[in-house]
Amino acid sequence: MTWNELSKAPLDKKISLLYEHAHFVMAIRYYRYKVNLYLLGNDYVEVFINHKQTLIEKITLLDHSHSRMKFYSDQIKLPSFH
């Protein structure tokens, strides 16, 4: 399973595919979200959960240039992305 394949699926199918094919790495708090980070093949995928509504709002490929990377790198060592 690759991000390219996962990205084409509807949200409910993405959720089940992630749980079947990806490995949970860690979770962070980011504004109103709990963000779960998964490793899917060679790609890191973020799952944004609105914990107040108990709702998964979006699933995206990790943006390595986003300031949110600091929250991850403070806790674990991710491979360098160039």
DSSP file (Angstrom, degrees, kcal/mol; ACC not computed):
  #  RESIDUE AA STRUCTURE BP1 BP2  ACC     N-H-->O    O-->H-N    N-H-->O    O-->H-N    TCO  KAPPA ALPHA  PHI   PSI    X-CA   Y-CA   Z-CA
    1    1 A M              0   0    0      0, 0.0     2,-0.3     0, 0.0     3,-0.0   0.000 360.0 360.0 360.0 131.4    0.0    0.0    0.0
    2    2 A T     >  -     0   0    0     39,-0.1     4,-2.6     1,-0.1     5,-0.2  -0.767 360.0-110.0-118.8 165.9    1.4    3.4   -1.0
    3    3 A W  H  > S+     0   0    0     37,-0.3     4,-3.3    -2,-0.3     5,-0.2   0.897 118.8  58.5 -60.5 -39.4    0.3    7.0   -0.3
    4    4 A N  H  > S+     0   0    0      1,-0.2     4,-0.6     2,-0.2    -1,-0.2   0.909 110.3  41.8 -57.7 -43.6   -0.7    7.3   -4.0
    5    5 A E  H >4 S+     0   0    0      1,-0.2     3,-0.7     2,-0.2     4,-0.4   0.923 116.8  48.1 -68.5 -44.8   -3.1    4.3   -3.6
    6    6 A L  H >< S+     0   0    0     -4,-2.6     3,-1.7     1,-0.2    -2,-0.2   0.886 103.2  61.3 -63.9 -39.9   -4.4    5.5   -0.2
    7    7 A S  H 3< S+     0   0    0     -4,-3.3    -1,-0.2     1,-0.3    -2,-0.2   0.729  98.9  57.4 -63.8 -21.8   -5.0    9.1   -1.3
    8    8 A K  T << S+     0   0    0     -3,-0.7    -1,-0.3    -4,-0.6    -2,-0.2   0.615  90.6  90.9 -83.5 -12.4   -7.5    8.0   -4.0
    9    9 A A  S <  S-     0   0    0     -3,-1.7     2,-0.0    -4,-0.4     5,-0.0  -0.478  86.0-102.8 -83.8 153.4   -9.8    6.2   -1.4
   10   10 A P    >>  -     0   0    0      0, 0.0     4,-2.5     0, 0.0     3,-0.6  -0.324  42.5 -99.8 -67.3 161.0  -12.7    7.9    0.4
   11   11 A L  H 3> S+     0   0    0      1,-0.3     4,-2.1     2,-0.2     5,-0.1   0.873 121.2  51.5 -54.0 -46.2  -12.0    8.9    4.0
   12   12 A D  H 3> S+     0   0    0      1,-0.2     4,-1.4     2,-0.2    -1,-0.3   0.870 113.0  45.8 -63.3 -35.3  -13.8    6.0    5.6
   13   13 A K  H <> S+     0   0    0     -3,-0.6     4,-2.7     2,-0.2    -1,-0.2   0.867 108.0  57.5 -73.3 -37.0  -11.8    3.5    3.4
   14   14 A K  H  X S+     0   0    0     -4,-2.5     4,-2.7     1,-0.2     5,-0.2   0.913 104.4  53.7 -57.1 -42.4   -8.5    5.4    4.1
   15   15 A I  H  X S+     0   0    0     -4,-2.1     4,-2.1     1,-0.2    -1,-0.2   0.942 111.7  42.4 -60.0 -49.7   -9.1    4.9    7.8
   16   16 A S  H  X S+     0   0    0     -4,-1.4     4,-1.6     1,-0.2    -1,-0.2   0.888 114.0  52.1 -67.3 -37.6   -9.5    1.1    7.5
   17   17 A L  H  X S+     0   0    0     -4,-2.7     4,-2.7     2,-0.2     5,-0.3   0.897 108.7  51.1 -65.0 -39.3   -6.6    0.8    5.0
   18   18 A L  H  X S+     0   0    0     -4,-2.7     4,-2.6     1,-0.2    -2,-0.2   0.938 110.1  48.7 -62.2 -45.9   -4.3    2.7    7.4
   19   19 A Y  H  < S+     0   0    0     -4,-2.1    -1,-0.2     1,-0.2    -2,-0.2   0.811 117.7  42.4 -65.1 -28.5   -5.2    0.5   10.3
   20   20 A E  H  < S+     0   0    0     -4,-1.6    -2,-0.2    -5,-0.2    -1,-0.2   0.849 129.9  20.8 -82.9 -36.4   -4.5   -2.6    8.1
   21   21 A H  H  < S+     0   0    0     -4,-2.7    20,-0.4    -5,-0.1     2,-0.2   0.563 107.1  73.5-116.5 -11.3   -1.3   -1.5    6.3
   22   22 A A     <  -     0   0    0     -4,-2.6     2,-0.5    -5,-0.3    18,-0.2  -0.641  66.4-129.7-108.1 164.3    0.4    1.3    8.3
   23   23 A H  E     -A   39   0A   0     16,-2.3    16,-2.8    -2,-0.2     2,-0.2  -0.953  24.6-122.8-113.4 126.8    2.4    1.3   11.5
   24   24 A F  E     +A   38   0A   0     -2,-0.5    14,-0.2    14,-0.2     3,-0.1  -0.483  31.5 175.0 -66.7 132.8    1.5    3.8   14.2
   25   25 A V  E     -     0   0A   0     12,-3.3     2,-0.3     1,-0.4    13,-0.2   0.820  52.6 -48.7-104.7 -54.2    4.5    6.0   15.1
   26   26 A M  E     -A   37   0A   0     11,-1.2    11,-3.3     2,-0.0    -1,-0.4  -0.977  43.1-120.4-171.0 173.4    3.3    8.6   17.6
   27   27 A A  E     -A   36   0A   0     -2,-0.3     2,-0.3     9,-0.2     9,-0.2  -0.978  22.2-176.9-131.1 146.1    0.7   11.2   18.4
   28   28 A I  E     -A   35   0A   0      7,-2.2     7,-3.0    -2,-0.4     2,-0.5  -0.899  27.8-118.7-131.6 164.0    0.9   14.9   19.1
   29   29 A R  E     +A   34   0A   0     -2,-0.3     2,-0.4     5,-0.2     5,-0.2  -0.914  31.8 176.9-100.4 132.3   -1.5   17.7   20.1
   30   30 A Y  E >   -A   33   0A   0      3,-2.7     3,-2.3    -2,-0.5     2,-0.1  -0.875  57.6 -61.2-142.0 104.1   -1.8   20.4   17.4
   31   31 A Y  T 3  S-     0   0    0     -2,-0.4    -1,-0.1     1,-0.3     0, 0.0  -0.379 122.1 -12.1  52.2-122.7   -4.2   23.2   18.1
   32   32 A R  T 3  S+     0   0    0     -2,-0.1    19,-0.6    -3,-0.1    20,-0.4   0.372 124.7  85.8 -88.1   8.8   -7.7   21.5   18.3
   33   33 A Y  E <   -AB  30  50A   0     -3,-2.3    -3,-2.7    17,-0.2     2,-0.5  -0.771  64.2-146.7-111.2 151.1   -6.4   18.2   16.9
   34   34 A K  E     -AB  29  49A   0     15,-2.6    15,-2.9    -2,-0.3     2,-0.6  -0.979  30.7-156.8 -99.8 126.6   -4.8   15.1   18.1
   35   35 A V  E     -AB  28  48A   0     -7,-3.0    -7,-2.2    -2,-0.5     2,-0.5  -0.931   5.6-159.3-113.7 117.8   -2.6   14.1   15.2
   36   36 A N  E     -AB  27  47A   0     11,-2.3    11,-2.5    -2,-0.6     2,-0.5  -0.811   8.7-148.9 -94.3 132.9   -1.6   10.5   14.8
   37   37 A L  E     -AB  26  46A   0    -11,-3.3   -12,-3.3    -2,-0.5   -11,-1.2  -0.891  18.1-177.3-104.3 128.9    1.5    9.8   12.7
   38   38 A Y  E     -AB  24  45A   0      7,-2.8     7,-2.8    -2,-0.5     2,-0.6  -0.909  24.5-134.7-123.5 150.7    1.7    6.6   10.7
   39   39 A L  E     -AB  23  44A   0    -16,-2.8   -16,-2.3    -2,-0.3     2,-0.6  -0.941  22.7-177.8-104.4 118.4    4.3    5.0    8.5
   40   40 A L  E >   - B   0  43A   0      3,-3.6     3,-2.4    -2,-0.6     2,-0.5  -0.920  64.7 -55.3-118.1 101.8    2.8    3.6    5.4
   41   41 A G  T 3  S-     0   0    0     -2,-0.6   -39,-0.1   -20,-0.4   -18,-0.1  -0.545 121.9 -22.3  63.6-117.9    5.5    2.0    3.3
   42   42 A N  T 3  S+     0   0    0     -2,-0.5     2,-0.4    -3,-0.1    -1,-0.3   0.309 124.1  90.0-102.2   6.3    8.1    4.7    2.9
   43   43 A D  E <   -B   40   0A   0     -3,-2.4    -3,-3.6    18,-0.0     2,-0.5  -0.832  67.0-139.3-110.9 141.7    5.6    7.6    3.6
   44   44 A Y  E     -B   39   0A   0     -2,-0.4    18,-2.9    -5,-0.2     2,-0.4  -0.847  23.5-165.6 -94.8 133.2    4.6    9.3    6.8
   45   45 A V  E     -BC  38  61A   0     -7,-2.8    -7,-2.8    -2,-0.5     2,-0.4  -0.957   8.2-147.0-124.1 136.0    0.8   10.0    7.0
   46   46 A E  E     -BC  37  60A   0     14,-3.3    14,-2.4    -2,-0.4     2,-0.5  -0.867   3.9-160.4-105.7 136.7   -0.9   12.3    9.4
   47   47 A V  E     -BC  36  59A   0    -11,-2.5   -11,-2.3    -2,-0.4     2,-0.7  -0.970  11.2-151.4-115.1 116.7   -4.4   11.6   10.7
   48   48 A F  E     -BC  35  58A   0     10,-2.9     9,-2.6    -2,-0.5    10,-1.1  -0.797  14.2-171.6 -94.6 114.9   -6.1   14.7   12.2
   49   49 A I  E     -BC  34  56A   0    -15,-2.9   -15,-2.6    -2,-0.7     2,-1.2  -0.924  21.2-146.3-111.6 121.6   -8.6   13.9   14.9
   50   50 A N  E >>> -BC  33  55A   0      5,-3.3     5,-1.8    -2,-0.5     4,-0.9  -0.747  19.0-168.4 -81.3  99.8  -10.9   16.5   16.3
   51   51 A H  T 345S+     0   0    0     -2,-1.2    -1,-0.2   -19,-0.6   -18,-0.1   0.754  79.5  58.5 -70.7 -23.1  -11.0   15.0   19.8
   52   52 A K  T 345S+     0   0    0    -20,-0.4    -1,-0.2     1,-0.2   -19,-0.1   0.866 118.8  30.9 -71.2 -34.3  -13.8   17.2   21.0
   53   53 A Q  T <45S-     0   0    0     -3,-0.5    -2,-0.2     2,-0.2    -1,-0.2   0.432 104.0-128.9 -98.9  -1.1  -16.1   15.9   18.3
   54   54 A T  T  <5 +     0   0    0     -4,-0.9     2,-0.4     1,-0.2    -3,-0.2   0.953  64.1 135.8  48.0  56.9  -14.4   12.4   18.1
   55   55 A L  E   < -C   50   0A   0     -5,-1.8    -5,-3.3     0, 0.0     2,-0.7  -0.996  60.0-133.7-140.1 130.1  -14.1   12.8   14.4
   56   56 A I  E     +C   49   0A   0     -2,-0.4    -7,-0.2    -7,-0.2     3,-0.1  -0.768  26.9 180.0 -80.7 117.4  -11.3   12.2   11.9
   57   57 A E  E     -     0   0A   0     -9,-2.6     2,-0.3    -2,-0.7    -1,-0.2   0.824  56.9  -6.9 -92.3 -34.8  -11.3   15.4    9.8
   58   58 A K  E     -C   48   0A   0    -10,-1.1   -10,-2.9     2,-0.0     2,-0.4  -0.996  45.5-150.5-160.1 157.8   -8.5   14.6    7.4
   59   59 A I  E     +C   47   0A   0     -2,-0.3     2,-0.3   -12,-0.2   -12,-0.2  -0.993  32.4 167.3-130.3 121.2   -5.7   12.3    6.4
   60   60 A T  E     -C   46   0A   0    -14,-2.4   -14,-3.3    -2,-0.4     2,-0.2  -0.909  41.3 -98.5-135.6 159.4   -2.7   13.8    4.7
   61   61 A L  E     -C   45   0A   0     -2,-0.3   -16,-0.2   -16,-0.2     2,-0.1  -0.577  57.6 -95.3 -70.3 138.4    0.8   13.0    3.6
   62   62 A L        -     0   0    0    -18,-2.9     2,-0.9    -2,-0.2   -18,-0.2  -0.377  31.5-140.1 -60.3 126.9    3.3   14.5    6.1
   63   63 A D    >   -     0   0    0      1,-0.1     3,-1.7    -2,-0.1     6,-0.2  -0.817  11.8-162.8 -90.1 105.2    4.5   17.9    4.9
   64   64 A H  T 3  S+     0   0    0     -2,-0.9    -1,-0.1     1,-0.3    17,-0.1   0.655  86.2  54.1 -67.4 -16.4    8.2   17.8    5.8
   65   65 A S  T 3  S+     0   0    0     -3,-0.0    -1,-0.3     4,-0.0     2,-0.1   0.463  84.2 109.8 -95.9  -1.6    8.5   21.6    5.5
   66   66 A H  S X  S-     0   0    0     -3,-1.7     3,-1.9     1,-0.1     4,-0.2  -0.436  77.4-124.0 -75.8 147.4    5.6   22.4    8.0
   67   67 A S  T >  S+     0   0    0      1,-0.3     3,-1.5     2,-0.2     4,-0.4   0.707 105.3  78.1 -62.5 -19.1    6.4   23.9   11.4
   68   68 A R  T >> S+     0   0    0      1,-0.3     3,-1.1     2,-0.2     4,-1.0   0.726  73.5  79.6 -62.1 -21.2    4.6   20.9   12.9
   69   69 A M  H <> S+     0   0    0     -3,-1.9     4,-3.0     1,-0.3     3,-0.3   0.827  81.1  66.2 -56.3 -31.7    7.7   18.8   12.2
   70   70 A K  H <> S+     0   0    0     -3,-1.5     4,-1.7     1,-0.2    -1,-0.3   0.876  95.4  55.9 -59.2 -37.8    9.2   20.4   15.3
   71   71 A F  H <4 S+     0   0    0     -3,-1.1     4,-0.4    -4,-0.4    -1,-0.2   0.869 113.3  41.2 -63.8 -35.9    6.6   18.6   17.5
   72   72 A Y  H >X S+     0   0    0     -4,-1.0     4,-2.6    -3,-0.3     3,-1.6   0.934 113.1  51.2 -75.6 -47.5    7.7   15.3   16.0
   73   73 A S  H 3< S+     0   0    0     -4,-3.0    -2,-0.2     1,-0.3    -1,-0.2   0.728 101.4  63.3 -68.2 -20.4   11.4   15.9   16.0
   74   74 A D  T 3< S+     0   0    0     -4,-1.7    -1,-0.3    -5,-0.2    -2,-0.2   0.754 116.8  29.0 -68.8 -23.0   11.3   16.9   19.7
   75   75 A Q  T <4 S+     0   0    0     -3,-1.6     2,-0.3    -4,-0.4    -2,-0.2   0.750 127.3  16.6-110.8 -32.2   10.1   13.4   20.6
   76   76 A I  S  < S-     0   0    0     -4,-2.6     2,-0.8   -50,-0.0    -1,-0.2  -0.928  73.4-108.6-140.0 163.5   11.5   11.0   17.9
   77   77 A K        -     0   0    0     -2,-0.3    -4,-0.1    -3,-0.1     3,-0.1  -0.855  35.9-171.2 -97.0 112.7   14.2   10.9   15.3
   78   78 A L        -     0   0    0     -2,-0.8     3,-0.1     1,-0.1    -5,-0.0  -0.697  35.0 -92.4 -95.4 154.1   12.7   11.0   11.8
   79   79 A P        -     0   0    0      0, 0.0     2,-0.2     0, 0.0    -1,-0.1  -0.285  51.0 -96.8 -59.8 151.2   14.8   10.4    8.7
   80   80 A S        -     0   0    0     -3,-0.1     2,-0.5     2,-0.0    -3,-0.0  -0.508  37.0-152.2 -72.7 140.3   16.2   13.6    7.2
   81   81 A F              0   0    0     -2,-0.2    -1,-0.0     1,-0.1    -3,-0.0  -0.962 360.0 360.0-117.2 123.6   14.1   14.9    4.3
   82   82 A H              0   0    0     -2,-0.5    -1,-0.1     0, 0.0    -2,-0.0   0.353 360.0 360.0-125.4 360.0   15.7   17.0    1.6
